[in-house]
Amino acid sequence: MRDLAALREQHQRRLSWMPWLYFALKPRHRAWAEAWQAEVQARLQAQETVRLGAGCFIAPEAALFGEPGRGIVTGDRCAVAAQAFLHGPLTLGDDVSINAGARLDGGRKGITVGDGTRIASGAVLYAFDHGIRPDRPVRDQPVRSRGIRLGADVWIGANAGVTDGVTVGDHAVVAMGAVVTRDVPDWAIVAGVPAVVVGDRRER
């Protein structure tokens, strides 16, 4: 007979890497999974400046760091997968998912993510930037932060990057591997390095 504890541990690892499965659990699994998540989230909120909405899933292998004045706040039913890195200030709306290995650093001005937005594995959002003037070494350059805003119902594709100061409009799609260096209109599909508009979701 297979070891129930070992099976449950493996199931927890599966959920950590594919958290969308958590929201579709059958009743016989939901009770232990919710108790496990309550423990994970209570520990995190006791240790960091993090406030989580109702019904969220946070992989224990994720790294969430918030300090006073640079906290992390999520809406309801958000999901953060294994090996994601989140550093405040960061505000997530309801039903936001951040998949495995994504990196979000709010710098000083922060990152705001609208309801229902999906951030795929390996995506990188850094709300700060270093100067590159030739009169001093890179290590001595000033750091600026203007913030990043993602609208509602946005899809940031795998391994895409969004640079400081960018706003991505509602319903937009950022293609896999794109690097977004300027604002993206509502409904636009952008691709490339640097990213340019290649389509409109309403025409698909």
Secondary structure, DSSP 4 states (H G I P E B T S, - for coil): ---HHHHHHHHHHHHHH-GGGGGG--HHHHHHHHHHHHHHHHHHHHHSSEE--TT-EE-TTSEEE-BTTB-EE--TT-EE-TT-EEESSEEE-TT-EE-TT-EEE-TTT-EEE-TT-EE-TT-EEES-EE---TTS-GGGS-EE---EEE-TT-EE-TT-EE-TT-EE-TT-EE-TT-EE-S-B-TTEEEETTTTEEEEEGGG-
